[in-house]
């Protein structure tokens, strides 16, 4: 049975990971986890799995906070216009209030 040898291409990191910048290391892991696997990269970079997963959890917290703000704005616009406006008008009102809307935010 042949064993599979995995070669770590450290040139992809550009030396940034050697400097100890955790945020760059986490981004590197997100980009290359399919090639090497998350656990392998964490071991190789000397990062505790718990630290990495906490980073991912908190990163999503910002997304959910922004999503909740947009939802509140949508409800306010909806009720102020008696529920008549469609999604195109809603998008225009959100843009006027400084919120960028994308189809994945709904």
Secondary structure, 3 states (H helix, E strand, C coil): CCCCCCCCCHHHHCCCHHHCCHHHHHHHHHHHHHHHCHHHHHHHHCCCHHHHHHHHHHHHHHHHHHHHHHHHHHHHHHHHCCCCCCHHHHHHHHHHCCCCCCHHHC
